[in-house]
Amino acid sequence: MISARASRHTPAIVTVLLALMLTLVPLPENLAPFRPDWVVLILIYWAMTAPGDYNVGSAFVIGILLDVAQGTLLGQHALALCVIVYITIKFHLLMRVFPLLQLTATVFALLTLYQFLLFWINGVAAVTAPTIGYWAPVITGAIVWPFLSMFLSGVRFRAQTKG
Amino acid sequence: MLSSQSNRSRLARIPALGVRALALVSLSILLMILDHRDNHLDAARRAIGAAVYPLQVVVDAPTRFWVWIRDTGATRNELRLQNSRLSAERLLTNARLQRFTALEAENARLRELLEARRQVRGEVRIAEIMAVDANPYRHNLVIAIGQQDGVYDGQALVDVNGVVGQVVEVGLMTAQAILISDPDHALPVEVSRNGLRTVAFGTGEFDRLDLPFLPNNADIREGDLLVTSGLGGAFPSGYPVAVVTNVTRLPQEPFADVTATPAAALNQVREVMLIWSASPTVETTDEADD
């Protein structure tokens, strides 16, 4: 029973851990602002495809980890991720039948909201406003989304047929 | 098909997604307020930081492995060359240090004559920087020693050339520091030539600091060395910070436009030195006792 549960959750756990690592990997100085928000992308995918398994609770826990890793206010990423995952679960049935282009546009909107929430909290907490490059991850995130979702679908399919 | 149906039934069992989301959002807002107001949550942060630590180690591993490969792959000849270069350097440094010891003794004597407080000599320890990118919008770095080694909040970081930054968050085995080039960082400095005091602000660029509070008639020129003034208590005095690169005086502006280049190579350091100095709170209680 427990091992069956564990194997069902393995793909999600591994991909979320990978996303956290990709967030921490050092990039060259001029590439760093373009790093996509890997964690949000992965969470949107799992919230869309398995909303019963991964919901706002998991988003909160991962957000807190992200806050500690990045040294931001405790709760900042947690709040933003909760909101994004909540919206995704609300509309998950709709998003599943979207064609890829429309889905990518939706993800673009979600990423913009995510970045805006972080921006807004920074403003309230009087952290110095970043430059225009702050919004770059929204664009790179939308660009990597089709590839990421195809990759994750492959992972999920393989895990399901195996289990 | 089967799996999506079981998914839906599981979704139906979640009591109320909206309520849950609202509760967690309020919880995060509460956490943020607590974290922002005072540092109530430092212990919690440290505990969660211990969970993040393995991730940081894994991310840092390739760089560490590469350095190890390079070190073990070094040829005998390279090592001999490096050895002789280092010995020569050490000889020179030692010679300079002899003079420094004499000067320090003289300085202490003069300070006693002036009845000034004796300067505290800080303990120094080398810390390795982890190849972990914490936050792209801030200039910060993660060092591989933490609370276990006695690192404290606000501790000064220097490299061989000058001040690098200060510790802002202490974890169990790691610590986060912000660089002097971070836009939220301000550092009390003085011009070493004439003791003119001012504040150097980070700009978000690794090679530029701003000195916005110098009047047009201030005695400062290009090439002046800025050192820490020790005011503010976080940094011990006398460490080089930056060299003034540009002074623009516009008659219609009340303040001169002064920029400087940090002495330390802020985006290239691999190791930093942490300085243990008497903390400012201890100093004030000392004075109160006197």
Interface residues (C-beta under 8 A of the other chain):
Chain A: L17 L20 M21 T23 L24 V25 P26 L27 E29 A32 P33 R35 A50 P51 G52 D53 N55 V56 G57 A59 F60 G63 I64 L65 V68 A69 Q70 G71 T72 L73 L74 G75 Q76 A78 L79 C82 V83 V85 Y86 I89 K90 I121 A125 V127 T128 P130 T131 Y134 Q160
Chain B: S3 S6 N7 R8 S9 R10 L11 R13 I14 L17 G18 R20 A21 L24 V25 L27 S28 I29 L30 L31 M32 L34 D35 H36 L41 A44 R45 I48 G49 A51 V52 L55 Q56 V58 V59 T63 A131 V132 D133 A134 N135 P136 Y137 R138 N140 V168 E169 Q176 P183 D184 G204 F206 N267
